[in-house]
């Protein structure tokens, strides 16, 4: 019954922007920390961004700092990932995830729920 559905992926040129969406249902959204992971070919799954329950704190991995912004709208049960100045190295499948007891920076408990992923491909 819990569902996390990502959308917004696509193919863009390097330097362009993309906004990912994660629509959540089946849980009390405001009680969950939200995160965005990505999985690139040949690499380990990476937590690229996390956000606390009310959006007061955020975490970013070093490769995306200054370029990506995570946000959430608890009234809409939706999390977002704004990706600016995209690079070829950002090409990956991006996954939305939720944890009830983990930290927004990846500490503590593992993420409990996962979306199906959305492909982001950056060309040139």
DALIN-V218131 format. One record per residue. N is the residue number from 1. PSI is psi in radians with two decimals (999 if undefined). OMEGA is omega in degrees with one decimal (NA if undefined). Layout:
BEGIN
n->{N:N}
psi->{PSI:PSI}
omega->{OMEGA:OMEGA}
END
This chain:
BEGIN
n->{1:2:3:4:5:6:7:8:9:10:11:12:13:14:15:16:17:18:19:20:21:22:23:24:25:26:27:28:29:30:31:32:33:34:35:36:37:38:39:40:41:42:43:44:45:46:47:48:49:50:51:52:53:54:55:56:57:58:59:60:61:62:63:64:65:66:67:68:69:70:71:72:73:74:75:76:77:78:79:80:81:82:83:84:85:86:87:88:89:90:91:92:93:94:95:96:97:98:99:100:101:102:103:104:105:106:107:108:109:110:111:112:113:114:115:116:117:118:119:120:121:122:123:124}
psi->{-0.54:2.26:2.36:2.08:1.98:2.66:2.96:-0.11:2.94:-2.90:2.20:2.85:2.67:2.41:-0.26:3.11:2.76:2.57:2.13:2.59:2.51:1.87:2.18:2.41:2.79:0.07:2.91:1.70:-0.74:-0.20:0.03:2.35:2.44:2.58:2.78:2.20:2.79:2.63:1.93:2.70:2.22:0.09:2.84:2.67:2.34:2.29:1.94:-0.46:2.54:2.70:2.45:3.02:-0.66:0.11:0.21:-0.45:2.61:2.70:2.50:2.43:2.71:-0.72:-0.36:-0.06:2.33:-0.19:-0.60:2.60:2.16:2.49:2.97:2.66:1.76:-0.40:-0.40:0.01:0.81:2.39:2.67:2.70:1.88:2.14:1.96:2.77:0.92:2.53:2.80:-0.56:-0.23:-0.14:2.17:2.97:2.23:2.29:2.37:2.47:2.73:2.46:2.39:-0.59:-0.12:2.99:2.70:-0.36:0.17:-0.10:2.89:-2.55:2.68:2.80:2.43:-0.61:2.57:2.56:-3.13:-0.25:2.63:2.36:2.29:2.14:2.18:2.14:2.83:999}
omega->{174.4:180.0:170.4:-174.7:178.5:173.0:175.9:178.1:-179.8:-179.7:179.9:174.5:175.0:-177.7:180.0:-174.8:178.7:178.8:178.6:-178.7:175.5:177.7:-173.2:175.4:176.1:175.2:177.1:-168.3:-174.3:177.9:-177.7:165.8:180.0:178.2:172.2:174.0:170.6:178.7:177.4:-179.0:177.6:-177.7:174.8:175.1:-172.4:170.7:-177.8:-179.1:174.8:-178.0:-178.3:-169.3:178.9:175.9:-177.2:-177.2:179.6:176.8:174.9:172.7:-175.1:-177.5:-175.4:-179.3:-179.1:-179.1:-177.6:175.1:175.1:177.8:178.0:174.9:-175.4:176.5:-179.5:-177.5:-175.0:171.6:-175.2:169.2:175.5:-176.9:179.7:178.3:-176.4:179.5:179.0:-180.0:177.7:179.8:-176.3:165.7:-178.0:-177.0:170.9:-179.0:-178.5:175.5:179.8:-173.7:178.6:178.9:177.3:179.6:177.6:178.6:178.3:-174.7:177.4:176.2:-172.6:-174.1:-174.7:171.4:-176.0:179.3:174.9:-174.3:171.8:179.5:-179.2:-175.6:177.4:NA}
END
